[in-house]
Amino acid sequence: MSNMISLTDAAARRIAAIVAKDPAKTALRVSVEGGGCSGFSYKFDLVADQGDDDLVIEKNNAKVLIDSMSVIYMDGSEIDFVDNLMGQSFQIKNPNAVASCGCGTSFAI
């Protein structure tokens, strides 16, 4: 791994707010799965448990977990939360992606 995965302040605020509403959950899990219109897609889940191989990113009372296989595809990425006229969503700025889908959740490497 050459670059860390980072979390913006906006994403940390949103994650902390979401997790605070569900006392049974402690973190946002971000993973990469095969599929989507560009080959891979990001998946977001609220979880209570951390895996032994998870990368843990903590910032401003927010915790993000990424499994070791997904970390390989996300090296150097920035996780952001965007709130604009198009809506609200988590977006991942991935320098490894050579193509992406208009929805922002699908990409190719």
N, C-alpha and C positions, 0 to 999 in steps of 0.2 A: 504494500500500500504506500503510495507516494504522497497522497493528499488526504487530508481529513474531510469528513462530511460535516458541514456546518448548518446551523439553525439560525434564522434571522430572529430579531426581536419580535417582529409581528407574528411569526409562527409560534414562538415560545409563548407569547401572550394568549394566542388562540388555543393552543394545546392545554395550557394551564386552566383556562376557562372551561373547556370541554370536560377535562378530567375532574374538575371540581364539582361538576353536576352529577357525577356518577361515582359515589364513594367506593364501589366495588372495583373500579379500574384505577390503575396507577400510571399508565403510560400509553403513548401512541406507538403502535408498531407499524413500520414502513417496510414493505417487502417488494421484491421484483418477481414477477411471474411471467411465464411464457404466455403469449397471446396478445390480444389487442391488435389494432389495425397496422401497427408498425413492427410487430415482432415480440416486444416485451411490454408489460404494463406494470404500473405501480399499484400497490394495494395498501390501504390504510385501515387499521383496526385499533380499537381501544382494547387494552389487555390488562390483566391483573398480575400476570407472571412474567418473569424475565428468564430467558433461556441461558444456558451455560456459555453458549458461543455468541451471544448477542453483543454487538457494539452498543454502548450506552452513551447517549448524548444528553447532557443536562444543562439547562439554561433557564434562569429566572423562574424557578419552581415548575418547570416543564421537563418531562423525560420522554425521549424517543429511543426506541429499541429497533435495531436492524440486525437481522440474522447474518451469519458469516457469508453465506452464498450471495445474498443481495448486496452486501458491502462491496463485493468485487465489481458489480455493475454500476455502483453509485460512487465510486472513488472520486473525490474532488467535488462532489455535488453540494448544492446549497438548497435547503428546504425552506420554503417561504410560504407565507399566507397572504393572498391577494384579495382585496375587497374593492371591486370597481363596478362600473356599469354592467359588465358582463356577468357579475355574480361574485360569490365568495368561494374560494377554493385553495387547497394546498397545492403548491406548484414546486416542482423539483427542477432546478437549473443544473443539468447534467452535462459536463464538458465532454463526456464520452459518447453521447448520443450523436449519431450522424444524420438522423432523421427523426422527426416526431410528428405526432398526430395533432390535429387542430384542437382536440379535447384536452391536450396537455398531460394525459395519463399514459400514453403509449409512446414507445420510442424504439429505435433500432441502434445497434452498435456495430 
